[in-house]
């Protein structure tokens, strides 16, 4: 009994945040408070978060989706019509997007869910490259898949 209770206690200590997120919902990522209120210029270079409901609408509308995860994870499963742009290929990929896509078009970036920084890093690169409306789906592929929504496997787009 003590071993089981000890195991549960250790599990809660190391996974407490995840348990709380499952009960009350995820906490959106925001700029650190020590930076103060962002200026208009800083706000322009910070991607806006996308809620799960809004994400479903954007996917249905055919919004440009970028998967920032490594290509192996993309091939295992990705959102319908998402294009793979792993963060480690961002320089070449962003340059290619500048030639292929209008910079005013809405772009949504996602990765492996809450706590995955790749989508934010890629989104910031897109903003710096001149894309105007760049957003991040913080729940990423896991939230989409776990909701039972359609996913694709293989190379995709």
C-alpha positions, 0 to 999 in steps of 0.5 A: 500500500505504501509503495502504491501511494508513494508511486501515485505521489511521485507521479503527481509531483512530476505530472501535476501540471498535466493533471491540472490541465486535463481538469481545468483546461490548458493555460494559454502561453503569453509573453512573460509578465516581466516584459511588461505590456507589449508595445504595438511593435512587439505585439505585431511580432508575437503570434496570436493564439487560436482556440480549438473552436476557432481552429476548426473554423480556420481548417474548414475555411482552407487556411494555410496550416504549417506543421512545425514538428519534425518530418517523421512526426508529420508523416505519422499524422497531421491535420488535413491540408497541413504543410510540413515546415519543421523548425530545423528547415525554417530558413529555406521553408520561410523563403519558399513561402514568401515566394508561394503565398501572399503575406497577408494570408492567415497562417496557422502554425502548430506542433506537438501541443502545449509546451512545444515551442517550435510553433511559436518559434516558427510563427515569430520567424514568419512574422519577421519575414513579413507575414501579417496574420500568423497564429499558433494553435497551442493544442497542436496535433495531439488536441486535434487527434484526441478530439477525434477529428480527421487526420492524414498520414504520409507526405500530405500537402 
